[in-house]
């Protein structure tokens, strides 16, 4: 099954913290959902857990998770992750 999610159709919501927003990409019934989040520069996500795990893909900027620095960079017009 292919799930198409257009940026223009996306509805961003606050998670209650200033500078943090999310949008639902796909609902998984009782198992949860796939979300895309955006954080204003300097915002901390805070310690938390997820019953079924969590995947993290940095599309722009950088962040630190459990002491590991993750960043996205652009080269030749494309995003590359390191």
N, CA and C atoms as a LAMMPS dump frame, in Angstrom:
ITEM: TIMESTEP
0
ITEM: NUMBER OF ATOMS
246
ITEM: BOX BOUNDS ff ff ff
-5.0000000000000000e+02 5.0000000000000000e+02
-5.0000000000000000e+02 5.0000000000000000e+02
-5.0000000000000000e+02 5.0000000000000000e+02
ITEM: ATOMS id mol type element x y z
1 1 1 N 0.836 -1.168 0
2 1 2 C 0 0 0
3 1 3 C 0.891 1.245 0
4 2 1 N 0.543 2.205 -0.824
5 2 2 C 1.267 3.463 -0.892
6 2 3 C 0.461 4.531 -0.175
7 3 1 N 1.125 5.282 0.666
8 3 2 C 0.48 6.38 1.384
9 3 3 C 1.075 7.688 0.877
10 4 1 N 0.25 8.541 0.29
11 4 2 C 0.722 9.826 -0.217
12 4 3 C 0.303 10.913 0.75
13 5 1 N 1.287 11.717 1.145
14 5 2 C 1.03 12.799 2.097
15 5 3 C 1.645 14.063 1.531
16 6 1 N 0.816 14.97 1.068
17 6 2 C 1.302 16.203 0.457
18 6 3 C 1.509 17.281 1.514
19 7 1 N 2.577 18.032 1.36
20 7 2 C 2.869 19.114 2.293
21 7 3 C 1.706 20.086 2.383
22 8 1 N 1.092 20.41 1.256
23 8 2 C -0.012 21.371 1.245
24 8 3 C -1.216 20.871 2.025
25 9 1 N -1.361 19.554 2.157
26 9 2 C -2.495 18.971 2.873
27 9 3 C -2.21 18.756 4.359
28 10 1 N -0.973 18.979 4.762
29 10 2 C -0.555 18.68 6.128
30 10 3 C -1.095 19.712 7.108
31 11 1 N -1.597 19.235 8.233
32 11 2 C -2.1 20.102 9.288
33 11 3 C -1.145 20.027 10.478
34 12 1 N -0.404 21.1 10.733
35 12 2 C 0.544 21.14 11.837
36 12 3 C -0.178 21.498 13.124
37 13 1 N 0.169 20.8 14.204
38 13 2 C -0.435 21.041 15.522
39 13 3 C 0.654 21.225 16.558
40 14 1 N 0.34 21.984 17.582
41 14 2 C 1.277 22.164 18.693
42 14 3 C 1.188 20.943 19.595
43 15 1 N 2.327 20.55 20.159
44 15 2 C 2.282 19.452 21.134
45 15 3 C 2.172 20.003 22.554
46 16 1 N 1.966 21.321 22.676
47 16 2 C 1.818 21.948 23.98
48 16 3 C 3.058 22.683 24.451
49 17 1 N 4.19 22.432 23.804
50 17 2 C 5.428 23.132 24.146
51 17 3 C 5.691 24.202 23.096
52 18 1 N 6.091 25.41 23.5
53 18 2 C 6.41 26.443 22.508
54 18 3 C 7.531 25.972 21.592
55 19 1 N 7.358 26.127 20.292
56 19 2 C 8.408 25.782 19.335
57 19 3 C 8.401 24.342 18.865
58 20 1 N 7.423 23.547 19.274
59 20 2 C 7.342 22.147 18.842
60 20 3 C 5.995 21.912 18.172
61 21 1 N 6.034 21.414 16.932
62 21 2 C 4.815 21.097 16.194
63 21 3 C 4.935 19.712 15.585
64 22 1 N 3.79 19.109 15.287
65 22 2 C 3.795 17.808 14.626
66 22 3 C 2.623 17.725 13.655
67 23 1 N 2.751 16.815 12.713
68 23 2 C 1.667 16.518 11.78
69 23 3 C 1.589 15 11.644
70 24 1 N 0.392 14.476 11.506
71 24 2 C 0.19 13.035 11.343
72 24 3 C 0.426 12.676 9.88
73 25 1 N 1.316 11.719 9.645
74 25 2 C 1.536 11.21 8.295
75 25 3 C 0.664 9.994 8.019
76 26 1 N 0.544 9.129 9.041
77 26 2 C -0.241 7.899 8.856
78 26 3 C -0.669 7.362 10.21
79 27 1 N -1.922 6.951 10.299
80 27 2 C -2.416 6.302 11.517
81 27 3 C -2.26 4.793 11.375
82 28 1 N -1.893 4.121 12.468
83 28 2 C -1.675 2.671 12.463
84 28 3 C -2.66 1.968 13.392
85 29 1 N -3.849 2.468 13.509
86 29 2 C -4.84 1.852 14.385
87 29 3 C -4.372 1.847 15.821
88 30 1 N -4.528 0.715 16.49
89 30 2 C -4.153 0.606 17.904
90 30 3 C -2.642 0.686 18.108
91 31 1 N -1.855 0.475 17.047
92 31 2 C -0.391 0.488 17.17
93 31 3 C 0.19 1.892 17.232
94 32 1 N -0.59 2.929 16.934
95 32 2 C -0.077 4.294 17.004
96 32 3 C -0.143 5.019 15.683
97 33 1 N 0.878 5.84 15.401
98 33 2 C 0.876 6.674 14.208
99 33 3 C 2.3 7.002 13.796
100 34 1 N 2.453 7.396 12.537
101 34 2 C 3.713 7.93 12.041
102 34 3 C 3.548 9.442 11.984
103 35 1 N 4.436 10.16 12.671
104 35 2 C 4.361 11.613 12.747
105 35 3 C 5.609 12.243 12.15
106 36 1 N 5.467 13.473 11.713
107 36 2 C 6.625 14.297 11.369
108 36 3 C 6.596 15.46 12.357
109 37 1 N 7.746 15.765 12.92
110 37 2 C 7.824 16.819 13.93
111 37 3 C 8.797 17.887 13.482
112 38 1 N 8.573 19.092 13.953
113 38 2 C 9.549 20.15 13.727
114 38 3 C 9.756 20.902 15.033
115 39 1 N 11.036 21.182 15.289
116 39 2 C 11.458 21.835 16.52
117 39 3 C 12.155 23.144 16.171
118 40 1 N 11.775 24.219 16.817
119 40 2 C 12.485 25.489 16.654
120 40 3 C 13.908 25.29 17.183
121 41 1 N 14.842 25.981 16.619
122 41 2 C 16.237 25.881 17.043
123 41 3 C 16.365 26.107 18.545
124 42 1 N 17.128 25.238 19.219
125 42 2 C 17.38 25.364 20.645
126 42 3 C 16.377 24.66 21.537
127 43 1 N 15.341 24.058 20.977
128 43 2 C 14.303 23.373 21.759
129 43 3 C 14.771 21.964 22.113
130 44 1 N 14.532 21.544 23.344
131 44 2 C 14.861 20.19 23.788
132 44 3 C 13.601 19.333 23.759
133 45 1 N 13.729 18.125 23.242
134 45 2 C 12.581 17.218 23.167
135 45 3 C 12.256 16.567 24.494
136 46 1 N 13.249 16.4 25.335
137 46 2 C 13.025 15.78 26.637
138 46 3 C 13.047 14.268 26.573
139 47 1 N 13.369 13.647 27.681
140 47 2 C 13.389 12.183 27.768
141 47 3 C 11.97 11.639 27.671
142 48 1 N 11.796 10.611 26.865
143 48 2 C 10.491 9.962 26.739
144 48 3 C 10.687 8.578 26.133
145 49 1 N 9.666 7.768 26.157
146 49 2 C 9.726 6.427 25.582
147 49 3 C 8.511 6.203 24.688
148 50 1 N 8.616 5.192 23.856
149 50 2 C 7.524 4.778 22.985
150 50 3 C 7.375 3.265 23.116
151 51 1 N 6.166 2.776 23.308
152 51 2 C 5.968 1.337 23.499
153 51 3 C 6.484 0.485 22.335
154 52 1 N 6.378 1.013 21.102
155 52 2 C 6.794 0.226 19.936
156 52 3 C 8.079 0.761 19.312
157 53 1 N 8.83 1.598 20.03
158 53 2 C 10.074 2.141 19.49
159 53 3 C 9.85 3.457 18.761
160 54 1 N 10.942 4.005 18.245
161 54 2 C 10.883 5.297 17.564
162 54 3 C 11.968 5.344 16.501
163 55 1 N 11.63 5.844 15.324
164 55 2 C 12.609 6.087 14.267
165 55 3 C 12.8 7.586 14.165
166 56 1 N 14.025 8.015 13.879
167 56 2 C 14.327 9.437 13.787
168 56 3 C 15.11 9.688 12.515
169 57 1 N 14.63 10.607 11.702
170 57 2 C 15.297 11.006 10.47
171 57 3 C 15.388 12.529 10.487
172 58 1 N 16.596 13.058 10.473
173 58 2 C 16.803 14.499 10.51
174 58 3 C 16.814 14.999 9.068
175 59 1 N 15.828 15.827 8.726
176 59 2 C 15.714 16.35 7.369
177 59 3 C 16.426 17.683 7.2
178 60 1 N 16.519 18.449 8.279
179 60 2 C 17.162 19.753 8.219
180 60 3 C 17.721 20.085 9.594
181 61 1 N 18.91 20.651 9.615
182 61 2 C 19.515 21.037 10.893
183 61 3 C 20.208 19.871 11.563
184 62 1 N 20.215 19.896 12.884
185 62 2 C 20.879 18.833 13.639
186 62 3 C 20.227 18.676 14.999
187 63 1 N 20.462 17.524 15.61
188 63 2 C 19.956 17.279 16.955
189 63 3 C 20.864 16.261 17.637
190 64 1 N 20.685 16.121 18.933
191 64 2 C 21.45 15.144 19.703
192 64 3 C 20.478 14.226 20.421
193 65 1 N 20.711 12.913 20.285
194 65 2 C 19.869 11.909 20.919
195 65 3 C 20.771 10.94 21.664
196 66 1 N 20.583 10.843 22.969
197 66 2 C 21.394 9.937 23.8
198 66 3 C 22.884 10.117 23.558
199 67 1 N 23.318 11.368 23.423
200 67 2 C 24.733 11.658 23.239
201 67 3 C 25.24 11.507 21.823
202 68 1 N 24.385 11.143 20.872
203 68 2 C 24.781 10.988 19.471
204 68 3 C 24.273 12.19 18.686
205 69 1 N 25.175 12.886 17.995
206 69 2 C 24.802 14.059 17.196
207 69 3 C 24.371 13.594 15.813
208 70 1 N 23.163 13.975 15.415
209 70 2 C 22.62 13.652 14.1
210 70 3 C 22.434 14.953 13.332
211 71 1 N 22.852 14.979 12.07
212 71 2 C 22.662 16.209 11.303
213 71 3 C 22.419 15.892 9.834
214 72 1 N 21.691 16.786 9.214
215 72 2 C 21.45 16.708 7.779
216 72 3 C 22.319 17.768 7.115
217 73 1 N 22.833 17.469 5.978
218 73 2 C 23.602 18.47 5.241
219 73 3 C 23.237 18.382 3.772
220 74 1 N 23.434 19.461 3.056
221 74 2 C 23.109 19.493 1.639
222 74 3 C 24.399 19.506 0.839
223 75 1 N 24.427 18.706 -0.208
224 75 2 C 25.557 18.68 -1.127
225 75 3 C 25.014 18.435 -2.528
226 76 1 N 25.413 19.229 -3.472
227 76 2 C 24.97 19.083 -4.857
228 76 3 C 23.447 19.089 -4.982
229 77 1 N 22.784 19.924 -4.168
230 77 2 C 21.343 20.054 -4.252
231 77 3 C 20.558 18.923 -3.626
232 78 1 N 21.229 17.978 -2.967
233 78 2 C 20.553 16.838 -2.366
234 78 3 C 20.855 16.785 -0.881
235 79 1 N 19.94 16.204 -0.118
236 79 2 C 20.2 15.986 1.307
237 79 3 C 21.025 14.724 1.488
238 80 1 N 22.053 14.803 2.31
239 80 2 C 22.866 13.65 2.681
240 80 3 C 22.935 13.585 4.178
241 81 1 N 22.862 12.402 4.728
242 81 2 C 22.884 12.243 6.186
243 81 3 C 24.191 11.645 6.598
244 82 1 N 24.704 12.084 7.73
245 82 2 C 25.944 11.497 8.258
246 82 3 C 25.762 11.189 9.704
